[in-house]
Amino acid sequence: MAESLPNETAPTSEDDYAELRQLLLAPERSRLARLQAQVAHFDLTPANLNRVLPVAITLRGDKDLRLTQALTPHVTEALSTTVRQRPHMIVDAIAPVMMPAIRQAISTTLRSMIQSLNQTIEHSLSLRSLQWRLEAFRTGKPFAEIVLLHTLRYRVEQVFLIHAHTGLLLAHAAGDAVVVQDQTLVSGMLSAIRSFVQDSFGAAPDQALNTLHVGDLTVWIEQGDVAIVAAVIRGTPPESLRHHLQDTLARIQAEQPEALEAFSGDRAAFAGVTPLLEACLQSHFESGGRSISPMMWILPVVLLCGVAWWGVTTYQAQRQWQASLDRLKAEPGLVVTAAYPDGGRYRIEGLRDPLARDPIQVLQDQGLSSDRINFKWSAYYALEPALTLRRAQQILALPNSVRLSLEGTRLAASGTAPPDWIAQSRVTARLIPGVDAYDDSRLAHQTLEDWARRLSTERLLFLPGVSSLSPDQEPAIRRLSEQLDRLNELAQLAGKRVTVEIIGQTDVVGRLTRNRTLSALRAQTVLKSLRPEALPMITFHATGIGPGSESGQGTAAEAEPNDRRVSFHITVHPAS
């Protein structure tokens, strides 16, 4: 035990304790004082708060989700209010992200549609396509789907990259026209099936399941040390595809060894392998369409023939139409003012003289049917000389003994005519359209009595003993017929009736009874040759009087040729 120094003053107990407390508690007192000063002088201003707020939010967010739950309603309300008040700000913000995605989606859809359309068109005009159309009708499937089923050799529809130890999906790629199910669920089922098969059959680790068949689909599975590639294939793939899958799996394992070993559920590290998986989405179709279908040749030929036929027939029809139209325009009395197509038919408008030819007949003479032509004609008087002359003949009721001629606009009459007709024609002729002057200086007066006297001087002589007319008498018969026609016409104009008595005679040779019979036969023969039924204003009587005298018979030396005749006696009856 140490002894106390004599010269030293013994401390008091309070000082000692104070000194001891100072020695023992000095650091804590100093820290406590600083904390008290900090608390006493802490100022919760925005300037102080913004320095600690980001760190505080980060620390609180890492701890639990209470901060997120507290902020979610307020952030949602603020975002909704901003969208309603300033929608363009949201559009500007998401446009750089959405537009490339929209363009990519549209491009993918169009590419798929064009591919399907090309296949459909390529196989739509072949004989085999007819069978496929019948199959599509029978099964109720679209024709494009039937074409795909028959022409598709194989197509890789989906590729999965699966972690070998956990069975979790690492990456996935699918074709454009493939309906994708839940990739995670599919990869989990594949892993479960592989494990089930391996455990059930006690297979070695290197004897894993590598092929599955599900309906029209085949699943190829390539096993690696830390990863698995599974390809869903439609059709029959070639063995080269399996080599491609193996190469892809080897490349992924070589490029991502650390990520595969350290995989704990985060798939973000494997986003870069998607292009490698998409390269496995191969497809191959049958090349049976290399040779062109006969229908592809026949159809263009038929179309070309149809177009050529249509062109030729249209050209010929147009030429015929134009030629008919020109002929119609050249026809006297027809003036075509308009001709145009009208609803699959033709329409012709113009002027038509009543004496002009029928336009339908004119077109039929040109070989053009009038069934497809509508006419609209307005009446007018044409001044062509031929039509003016026909109009004059029709208006003047021209007798057969009168001839008309037209010299410019001067109408001239010649021949013979009754006085009444001559007087009437002088009044009427000047009213005919196209006639400015009328000249009848060459027209002689002719009366019914004049013609009756002229006809009374006619004689027809016969050979001895015969009652028939000889061929050399035909000119005389025609002359008599013309004179009777003129007589009938004059009687009609005068309103009188005429009686023509045909008297047959013989010479004195032969018995009297025989000669009377022969004379009557000669009169009947002449009557029949004069066509009495065509002369309504004349009444005929045929009579035979024998030798013409009551003296009886005589010798051949006493016979006179003029006695073997038929003569005419004309009687004009007054108008009743």
C-alpha positions as CSV (number, residue, x, y, z in Angstrom):
1,M,0.0,0.0,0.0
2,A,1.3,3.4,-0.9
3,E,1.9,6.0,1.8
4,S,0.7,9.6,1.7
5,L,3.2,12.4,1.1
6,P,3.6,14.7,4.2
7,N,3.9,18.0,2.3
8,E,1.0,17.4,0.1
9,T,-2.4,18.7,1.1
10,A,-5.0,16.0,1.4
11,P,-7.9,16.6,-1.1
12,T,-11.3,16.9,0.0
13,S,-13.8,14.2,-0.9
14,E,-16.0,16.4,-3.2
15,D,-13.1,17.5,-5.3
16,D,-11.9,14.0,-5.7
17,Y,-15.2,12.8,-6.9
18,A,-15.5,15.7,-9.2
19,E,-12.1,15.0,-10.6
20,L,-12.9,11.4,-10.9
21,R,-16.2,12.0,-12.7
22,Q,-14.3,14.3,-15.0
23,L,-11.8,11.7,-15.9
24,L,-14.4,8.9,-16.3
25,L,-17.3,10.7,-18.0
26,A,-15.7,13.5,-19.9
27,P,-16.1,12.0,-23.4
28,E,-19.8,11.1,-22.8
29,R,-20.5,14.5,-21.4
30,S,-19.0,16.1,-24.3
31,R,-21.0,14.0,-26.8
32,L,-24.1,14.6,-24.8
33,A,-23.6,18.3,-24.9
34,R,-23.2,18.2,-28.6
35,L,-26.4,16.2,-29.1
36,Q,-28.3,18.6,-26.8
37,A,-26.9,21.5,-28.8
38,Q,-27.8,19.8,-32.1
39,V,-31.4,19.1,-30.9
40,A,-31.8,22.5,-29.4
41,H,-30.6,24.2,-32.5
42,F,-32.1,21.9,-35.2
43,D,-34.1,23.9,-37.7
44,L,-36.5,21.8,-39.9
45,T,-36.4,24.1,-42.9
46,P,-36.9,23.1,-46.6
47,A,-33.2,23.8,-47.2
48,N,-32.2,21.4,-44.4
49,L,-34.8,18.8,-45.4
50,N,-33.9,18.5,-49.1
51,R,-30.4,17.5,-48.1
52,V,-31.6,14.5,-46.2
53,L,-34.8,13.6,-48.0
54,P,-33.4,11.5,-50.9
55,V,-31.2,9.5,-48.5
56,A,-34.1,9.1,-46.1
57,I,-36.5,7.9,-48.9
58,T,-33.9,5.4,-50.2
59,L,-33.2,4.0,-46.7
60,R,-36.9,3.7,-46.0
61,G,-37.7,2.1,-49.3
62,D,-35.0,-0.5,-48.8
63,K,-36.4,-1.4,-45.5
64,D,-40.0,-2.2,-46.4
65,L,-43.0,-1.1,-48.6
66,R,-44.7,1.2,-46.2
67,L,-43.3,4.3,-47.9
68,T,-44.5,3.0,-51.3
69,Q,-47.9,2.2,-50.0
70,A,-48.1,5.7,-48.5
71,L,-47.1,7.5,-51.6
72,T,-49.0,5.4,-54.2
73,P,-52.5,7.1,-53.8
74,H,-50.9,10.6,-54.0
75,V,-48.7,9.8,-56.9
76,T,-51.6,8.2,-58.8
77,E,-53.9,11.2,-58.2
78,A,-51.2,13.6,-59.2
79,L,-50.5,11.7,-62.4
80,S,-54.2,11.6,-63.3
81,T,-54.6,15.3,-62.8
82,T,-51.6,16.0,-64.9
83,V,-52.9,13.8,-67.7
84,R,-56.2,15.5,-67.7
85,Q,-54.7,19.0,-67.6
86,R,-51.7,18.5,-69.9
87,P,-52.2,15.5,-72.1
88,H,-49.7,16.7,-74.6
89,M,-46.9,16.4,-72.0
90,I,-47.7,12.7,-71.6
91,V,-47.8,12.2,-75.4
92,D,-44.4,13.9,-75.8
93,A,-43.0,11.8,-73.0
94,I,-44.2,8.4,-74.3
95,A,-43.9,9.1,-78.0
96,P,-40.2,8.3,-78.3
97,V,-40.9,4.9,-76.7
98,M,-44.2,4.0,-78.3
99,M,-43.6,5.0,-81.9
100,P,-40.8,2.5,-82.5
101,A,-42.8,-0.2,-80.8
102,I,-45.9,0.6,-83.0
103,R,-43.8,0.7,-86.2
104,Q,-42.2,-2.7,-85.3
105,A,-45.6,-4.2,-84.6
106,I,-47.1,-2.9,-87.9
107,S,-44.1,-4.1,-89.8
108,T,-44.3,-7.5,-88.3
109,T,-48.0,-7.8,-89.0
110,L,-47.6,-6.6,-92.6
111,R,-44.7,-9.0,-93.2
112,S,-46.8,-11.9,-91.9
113,M,-49.8,-10.9,-93.9
114,I,-47.8,-10.6,-97.1
115,Q,-46.1,-13.9,-96.6
116,S,-49.5,-15.6,-96.1
117,L,-50.9,-13.7,-99.1
118,N,-48.1,-14.8,-101.3
119,Q,-48.5,-18.4,-100.4
120,T,-52.2,-18.2,-101.0
121,I,-51.9,-16.6,-104.4
122,E,-49.1,-18.9,-105.5
123,H,-51.3,-21.9,-104.9
124,S,-54.7,-20.5,-105.7
125,L,-54.7,-21.2,-109.5
126,S,-53.4,-24.8,-109.6
127,L,-55.3,-28.0,-109.9
128,R,-54.0,-29.0,-106.5
129,S,-55.6,-25.9,-105.1
130,L,-59.0,-27.1,-106.1
131,Q,-58.5,-30.2,-103.9
132,W,-57.4,-27.9,-101.1
133,R,-60.4,-25.7,-101.5
134,L,-62.6,-28.7,-101.3
135,E,-60.8,-29.8,-98.1
136,A,-61.2,-26.3,-96.7
137,F,-64.9,-26.4,-97.5
138,R,-65.2,-29.9,-96.0
139,T,-63.3,-29.1,-92.8
140,G,-64.5,-25.5,-92.3
141,K,-60.9,-24.2,-92.1
142,P,-59.7,-21.1,-94.0
143,F,-58.1,-21.8,-97.3
144,A,-54.9,-20.1,-96.2
145,E,-54.6,-22.5,-93.3
146,I,-55.1,-25.5,-95.6
147,V,-52.4,-24.1,-97.9
148,L,-50.0,-23.7,-95.0
149,L,-50.6,-27.2,-93.7
150,H,-49.9,-28.8,-97.1
151,T,-46.9,-26.6,-98.1
152,L,-45.2,-26.2,-94.8
153,R,-42.2,-28.6,-94.4
154,Y,-41.3,-27.3,-90.9
155,R,-41.4,-24.2,-88.9
156,V,-39.8,-23.4,-85.5
157,E,-42.6,-21.6,-83.7
158,Q,-41.0,-21.0,-80.2
159,V,-37.6,-21.4,-78.6
160,F,-37.1,-21.5,-74.8
161,L,-33.9,-21.0,-72.9
162,I,-34.3,-22.7,-69.4
163,H,-31.9,-22.8,-66.5
164,A,-30.9,-26.4,-66.0
165,H,-30.7,-26.4,-62.2
166,T,-33.8,-24.4,-61.3
167,G,-36.0,-25.1,-64.3
168,L,-36.8,-21.3,-64.6
169,L,-37.2,-19.6,-67.9
170,L,-34.2,-17.4,-68.9
171,A,-35.3,-16.1,-72.4
172,H,-37.9,-16.8,-75.0
173,A,-38.5,-16.2,-78.7
174,A,-41.6,-16.8,-80.8
175,G,-42.6,-16.5,-84.4
176,D,-44.9,-13.7,-85.8
177,A,-48.0,-15.7,-86.4
178,V,-47.7,-17.9,-83.3
179,V,-50.1,-17.7,-80.4
180,V,-47.8,-17.5,-77.3
181,Q,-49.0,-19.1,-74.0
182,D,-47.5,-18.3,-70.6
183,Q,-43.8,-18.9,-71.3
184,T,-42.9,-19.4,-67.7
185,L,-45.6,-22.0,-67.3
186,V,-44.5,-23.8,-70.4
187,S,-40.9,-23.9,-69.4
188,G,-41.8,-25.2,-65.9
189,M,-43.9,-28.0,-67.4
190,L,-41.0,-29.0,-69.7
191,S,-38.6,-29.1,-66.8
192,A,-41.1,-31.2,-64.8
193,I,-41.6,-33.6,-67.7
194,R,-37.8,-34.0,-68.1
195,S,-37.4,-34.6,-64.4
196,F,-40.3,-37.1,-64.3
197,V,-38.9,-39.1,-67.2
198,Q,-35.4,-39.1,-65.8
199,D,-36.5,-40.2,-62.3
200,S,-39.1,-42.7,-63.5
201,F,-36.7,-44.6,-65.8
202,G,-33.6,-44.1,-63.8
203,A,-31.7,-42.5,-66.7
204,A,-28.2,-41.2,-66.3
205,P,-27.7,-37.4,-66.2
206,D,-26.4,-37.6,-69.8
207,Q,-29.5,-39.5,-71.0
208,A,-32.1,-36.8,-70.7
209,L,-35.4,-36.5,-72.7
210,N,-34.6,-34.8,-76.0
211,T,-37.9,-35.2,-78.1
212,L,-41.6,-34.7,-77.4
213,H,-44.5,-35.1,-79.8
214,V,-47.7,-33.2,-79.1
215,G,-50.2,-33.5,-82.0
216,D,-48.8,-31.6,-85.0
217,L,-46.0,-30.2,-82.8
218,T,-42.6,-31.6,-82.0
219,V,-40.5,-30.4,-79.1
220,W,-36.7,-30.8,-79.4
221,I,-34.8,-30.4,-76.1
222,E,-31.0,-29.8,-76.1
223,Q,-29.4,-30.3,-72.7
224,G,-26.4,-28.3,-71.6
225,D,-24.4,-28.1,-68.3
226,V,-26.2,-25.1,-67.0
227,A,-28.9,-24.4,-69.6
228,I,-31.4,-26.1,-71.8
229,V,-32.8,-25.0,-75.2
230,A,-36.2,-26.3,-76.1
231,A,-37.6,-25.6,-79.6
232,V,-41.3,-26.1,-80.5
233,I,-41.5,-27.2,-84.2
234,R,-44.4,-27.7,-86.6
235,G,-43.8,-30.2,-89.3
236,T,-40.8,-32.4,-89.9
237,P,-37.5,-30.6,-89.3
238,P,-34.2,-31.7,-90.7
239,E,-31.3,-32.9,-88.6
240,S,-29.4,-29.8,-89.4
241,L,-31.8,-27.8,-87.2
242,R,-30.8,-29.9,-84.2
243,H,-27.1,-29.0,-84.9
244,H,-28.1,-25.4,-85.0
245,L,-29.8,-25.6,-81.6
246,Q,-26.8,-27.3,-80.2
247,D,-24.5,-24.6,-81.5
248,T,-26.8,-21.9,-80.1
249,L,-26.8,-23.5,-76.7
250,A,-23.0,-23.9,-76.7
251,R,-22.6,-20.2,-77.6
252,I,-24.9,-19.0,-74.9
253,Q,-23.2,-21.1,-72.3
254,A,-19.8,-19.8,-73.5
255,E,-20.9,-16.1,-73.5
256,Q,-22.9,-16.2,-70.2
257,P,-21.0,-18.6,-67.9
258,E,-21.1,-16.3,-64.8
259,A,-24.7,-15.2,-65.2
260,L,-25.8,-18.8,-65.6
261,E,-23.9,-20.0,-62.5
262,A,-25.1,-17.0,-60.4
263,F,-28.7,-17.1,-61.6
264,S,-31.1,-16.6,-58.7
265,G,-34.3,-15.6,-60.6
266,D,-33.3,-12.3,-62.3
267,R,-33.6,-12.7,-66.1
268,A,-32.3,-9.3,-67.0
269,A,-28.8,-10.5,-67.6
270,F,-30.1,-12.8,-70.4
271,A,-31.8,-10.2,-72.5
272,G,-28.9,-10.2,-74.9
273,V,-29.4,-13.8,-75.9
274,T,-32.8,-13.2,-77.5
275,P,-31.4,-12.5,-81.0
276,L,-29.6,-15.9,-80.8
277,L,-32.9,-17.6,-80.0
278,E,-34.7,-15.7,-82.8
279,A,-32.1,-17.0,-85.3
280,C,-33.5,-20.5,-84.4
281,L,-37.0,-19.5,-85.6
282,Q,-36.5,-21.1,-89.0
283,S,-39.2,-22.2,-91.5
284,H,-39.1,-24.0,-94.8
285,F,-41.9,-24.5,-97.3
286,E,-42.3,-27.0,-100.2
287,S,-40.9,-25.7,-103.5
288,G,-43.6,-27.5,-105.5
289,G,-44.5,-24.2,-107.1
290,R,-41.3,-24.0,-109.1
291,S,-43.1,-25.2,-112.2
292,I,-45.9,-22.9,-113.3
293,S,-49.3,-24.4,-113.2
294,P,-51.0,-25.0,-116.6
295,M,-53.8,-22.8,-115.3
296,M,-51.3,-20.0,-115.0
297,W,-50.7,-20.3,-118.7
298,I,-54.3,-21.0,-119.8
299,L,-55.8,-18.1,-117.8
300,P,-53.6,-15.4,-119.4
301,V,-54.2,-16.9,-122.8
302,V,-57.9,-16.9,-122.2
303,L,-57.8,-13.4,-120.9
304,L,-55.7,-12.2,-123.9
305,C,-58.0,-13.9,-126.3
306,G,-61.0,-12.3,-124.6
307,V,-59.4,-8.9,-124.8
308,A,-58.5,-9.4,-128.4
309,W,-62.0,-10.6,-129.2
310,W,-63.4,-7.7,-127.4
311,G,-61.1,-5.2,-129.2
312,V,-61.9,-6.7,-132.6
313,T,-65.6,-6.8,-132.1
314,T,-65.6,-3.3,-130.7
315,Y,-63.6,-2.0,-133.6
316,Q,-65.9,-3.7,-136.1
317,A,-69.0,-2.6,-134.3
318,Q,-67.7,1.0,-134.3
319,R,-66.9,0.8,-138.0
320,Q,-70.3,-0.6,-138.8
321,W,-72.0,2.0,-136.7
322,Q,-70.0,4.8,-138.4
323,A,-70.7,3.5,-141.9
324,S,-74.4,3.1,-141.1
325,L,-74.5,6.6,-139.7
326,D,-72.8,8.0,-142.9
327,R,-75.3,6.1,-145.0
328,L,-78.2,7.5,-143.0
329,K,-76.9,11.0,-143.4
330,A,-76.6,10.5,-147.2
331,E,-80.2,9.3,-147.5
332,P,-82.5,12.0,-149.1
333,G,-85.1,13.3,-146.8
334,L,-83.1,12.4,-143.6
335,V,-81.1,14.9,-141.6
336,V,-79.2,13.5,-138.6
337,T,-78.6,16.2,-136.0
338,A,-77.3,14.1,-133.1
339,A,-76.1,10.5,-132.7
340,Y,-74.6,9.3,-129.4
341,P,-74.5,6.3,-127.0
342,D,-77.2,6.3,-124.4
343,G,-77.1,3.7,-121.6
344,G,-75.8,0.7,-123.7
345,R,-77.9,1.8,-126.7
346,Y,-77.6,4.4,-129.4
347,R,-79.8,7.4,-129.9
348,I,-80.3,9.2,-133.2
349,E,-82.1,12.5,-133.5
350,G,-82.9,14.5,-136.6
351,L,-85.4,15.5,-139.2
352,R,-87.3,13.2,-141.5
353,D,-89.4,13.9,-144.7
354,P,-92.6,11.8,-144.8
355,L,-91.5,10.5,-148.2
356,A,-88.0,9.5,-147.1
357,R,-87.1,5.9,-146.7
358,D,-87.6,4.2,-143.3
359,P,-84.4,4.8,-141.3
360,I,-84.7,1.3,-139.8
361,Q,-84.7,-0.2,-143.3
362,V,-81.7,1.9,-144.2
363,L,-79.7,0.6,-141.2
364,Q,-80.8,-3.0,-141.8
365,D,-79.5,-2.7,-145.4
366,Q,-76.1,-1.9,-143.7
367,G,-76.3,-5.0,-141.5
368,L,-77.1,-3.0,-138.4
369,S,-79.9,-4.1,-136.1
370,S,-82.2,-1.4,-135.0
371,D,-83.0,-3.1,-131.7
372,R,-80.3,-1.1,-129.8
373,I,-81.2,2.2,-131.4
374,N,-83.7,4.8,-130.2
375,F,-84.9,7.3,-132.9
376,K,-86.3,10.7,-132.4
377,W,-87.4,12.3,-135.7
378,S,-89.1,15.7,-136.4
379,A,-91.1,16.0,-139.6
380,Y,-90.0,18.4,-142.3
381,Y,-90.2,18.8,-146.1
382,A,-87.0,18.0,-147.9
383,L,-86.2,19.9,-151.1
384,E,-84.3,17.2,-152.8
385,P,-85.5,16.9,-156.5
386,A,-86.5,13.3,-156.2
387,L,-88.6,13.9,-153.1
388,T,-90.2,17.0,-154.5
389,L,-91.1,15.1,-157.7
390,R,-92.6,12.2,-155.6
391,R,-94.5,14.7,-153.5
392,A,-95.9,16.4,-156.6
393,Q,-97.0,13.0,-158.0
394,Q,-98.7,12.1,-154.8
395,I,-100.4,15.5,-154.3
396,L,-101.6,15.8,-157.9
397,A,-103.0,12.2,-158.1
398,L,-101.1,11.9,-161.3
399,P,-102.9,10.0,-164.1
400,N,-100.8,7.3,-165.9
401,S,-101.0,9.4,-169.1
402,V,-99.1,12.3,-167.5
403,R,-95.4,12.5,-166.9
404,L,-93.8,15.0,-164.5
405,S,-90.3,16.4,-164.5
406,L,-88.5,18.9,-162.3
407,E,-86.0,21.4,-163.6
408,G,-84.7,23.3,-160.6
409,T,-87.8,24.5,-158.9
410,R,-89.9,24.4,-162.1
411,L,-92.4,21.5,-162.4
412,A,-93.3,20.5,-165.9
413,A,-96.2,18.1,-167.0
414,S,-96.4,16.3,-170.4
415,G,-98.8,13.7,-172.0
416,T,-102.6,13.7,-172.0
417,A,-105.0,14.4,-169.2
418,P,-108.7,15.2,-168.7
419,P,-109.5,18.9,-168.7
420,D,-110.7,18.9,-165.1
421,W,-107.4,17.4,-163.9
422,I,-105.5,19.9,-165.9
423,A,-107.4,22.8,-164.3
424,Q,-107.0,21.4,-160.8
425,S,-103.3,20.7,-161.2
426,R,-102.6,24.4,-162.2
427,V,-103.9,25.4,-158.7
428,T,-102.4,22.7,-156.7
429,A,-98.9,22.5,-158.2
430,R,-97.9,25.9,-157.0
431,L,-98.6,24.9,-153.4
432,I,-96.2,22.0,-153.4
433,P,-93.0,22.6,-151.2
434,G,-90.0,22.9,-153.5
435,V,-92.0,24.0,-156.6
436,D,-92.0,27.7,-157.6
437,A,-93.4,27.3,-161.1
438,Y,-95.6,24.9,-163.0
439,D,-95.5,24.3,-166.8
440,D,-98.3,22.2,-168.6
441,S,-97.7,23.5,-172.1
442,R,-96.8,20.0,-173.3
443,L,-100.0,18.5,-171.7
444,A,-102.8,17.7,-174.2
445,H,-106.5,17.6,-173.4
446,Q,-108.0,14.2,-173.3
447,T,-111.6,13.2,-172.8
448,L,-113.3,9.9,-172.0
449,E,-115.1,10.0,-175.3
450,D,-111.8,10.5,-177.2
451,W,-110.4,7.3,-175.7
452,A,-113.7,5.5,-176.4
453,R,-113.5,6.4,-180.0
454,R,-109.8,5.4,-180.2
455,L,-110.5,2.0,-178.7
456,S,-113.5,1.4,-181.0
457,T,-111.1,1.4,-184.0
458,E,-109.0,-1.5,-182.6
459,R,-109.1,-4.9,-184.3
460,L,-107.6,-8.3,-183.6
461,L,-107.4,-10.7,-186.5
462,F,-107.4,-14.6,-186.2
463,L,-106.2,-17.4,-188.4
464,P,-108.8,-19.4,-190.2
465,G,-110.7,-21.9,-188.0
466,V,-108.9,-21.1,-184.7
467,S,-110.0,-19.1,-181.6
468,S,-106.7,-18.8,-179.8
469,L,-104.3,-15.8,-180.0
470,S,-101.0,-16.3,-181.8
471,P,-97.8,-15.1,-180.2
472,D,-97.4,-12.3,-182.6
473,Q,-100.6,-10.8,-181.2
474,E,-99.2,-10.2,-177.7
475,P,-98.1,-6.6,-178.5
476,A,-101.6,-5.8,-179.6
477,I,-103.0,-7.3,-176.5
478,R,-100.7,-5.1,-174.3
479,R,-101.6,-2.0,-176.2
480,L,-105.3,-2.8,-175.7
481,S,-104.7,-3.3,-172.0
482,E,-103.0,0.1,-171.7
483,Q,-105.8,1.8,-173.5
484,L,-108.4,0.1,-171.3
485,D,-106.4,1.2,-168.2
486,R,-106.5,4.8,-169.5
487,L,-110.2,4.5,-170.3
488,N,-110.9,3.1,-166.8
489,E,-108.9,5.9,-165.2
490,L,-110.7,8.6,-167.2
491,A,-114.0,7.1,-166.3
492,Q,-113.0,7.1,-162.6
493,L,-112.0,10.8,-162.9
494,A,-115.2,11.7,-164.7
495,G,-117.4,9.6,-162.4
496,K,-118.9,7.7,-165.3
497,R,-119.2,4.0,-166.2
498,V,-118.2,2.5,-169.5
499,T,-119.5,-0.6,-171.3
500,V,-117.1,-2.4,-173.7
501,E,-118.7,-5.0,-176.0
502,I,-116.2,-7.4,-177.4
503,I,-117.6,-8.7,-180.8
504,G,-116.2,-11.9,-182.4
505,Q,-116.6,-12.6,-186.1
506,T,-115.6,-15.3,-188.7
507,D,-115.4,-15.5,-192.5
508,V,-118.0,-17.2,-194.6
509,V,-116.1,-20.5,-194.9
510,G,-118.0,-23.3,-193.1
511,R,-121.4,-23.8,-191.7
512,L,-123.2,-20.9,-190.0
513,T,-123.6,-22.6,-186.6
514,R,-120.0,-23.5,-186.4
515,N,-118.9,-20.0,-187.3
516,R,-121.1,-18.5,-184.6
517,T,-119.6,-20.8,-182.0
518,L,-116.1,-20.0,-183.2
519,S,-116.8,-16.2,-183.1
520,A,-118.0,-16.5,-179.5
521,L,-114.9,-18.4,-178.5
522,R,-112.7,-15.7,-180.1
523,A,-114.6,-13.0,-178.1
524,Q,-114.1,-14.9,-174.8
525,T,-110.4,-15.5,-175.6
526,V,-109.8,-11.7,-176.0
527,L,-111.9,-10.9,-172.9
528,K,-109.8,-13.2,-170.7
529,S,-106.6,-11.7,-172.0
530,L,-107.6,-8.1,-171.1
531,R,-107.9,-8.8,-167.3
532,P,-111.4,-7.3,-166.8
533,E,-111.2,-7.8,-163.0
534,A,-108.6,-5.0,-162.8
535,L,-110.9,-2.5,-164.5
536,P,-113.8,-1.7,-162.0
537,M,-115.2,1.2,-164.0
538,I,-115.8,-0.9,-167.2
539,T,-118.4,-3.5,-167.8
540,F,-117.4,-6.1,-170.5
541,H,-119.7,-8.2,-172.7
542,A,-118.3,-10.9,-175.1
543,T,-120.5,-11.7,-178.1
544,G,-120.0,-13.9,-181.3
545,I,-121.9,-13.0,-184.4
546,G,-120.5,-15.6,-186.9
547,P,-119.8,-14.4,-190.4
548,G,-121.3,-11.0,-189.7
549,S,-124.1,-11.4,-192.3
550,E,-127.1,-13.5,-192.6
551,S,-126.1,-14.6,-196.2
552,G,-124.9,-17.9,-195.0
553,Q,-121.8,-19.7,-196.0
554,G,-119.4,-19.3,-198.9
555,T,-116.3,-20.7,-200.5
556,A,-112.7,-20.2,-199.5
557,A,-112.2,-17.9,-202.4
558,E,-115.0,-15.7,-201.0
559,A,-113.4,-15.5,-197.5
560,E,-111.9,-12.2,-196.3
561,P,-109.1,-12.2,-193.7
562,N,-110.6,-9.0,-192.1
563,D,-113.7,-11.0,-191.3
564,R,-111.8,-13.2,-188.9
565,R,-111.6,-10.6,-186.2
566,V,-112.6,-9.3,-182.8
567,S,-113.7,-5.7,-182.6
568,F,-114.9,-3.4,-179.8
569,H,-118.0,-1.3,-179.3
570,I,-117.7,1.3,-176.5
571,T,-120.6,3.0,-174.7
572,V,-120.0,5.8,-172.2
573,H,-122.9,6.1,-169.7
574,P,-123.7,9.4,-168.2
575,A,-122.8,10.1,-164.6
576,S,-125.6,9.0,-162.2
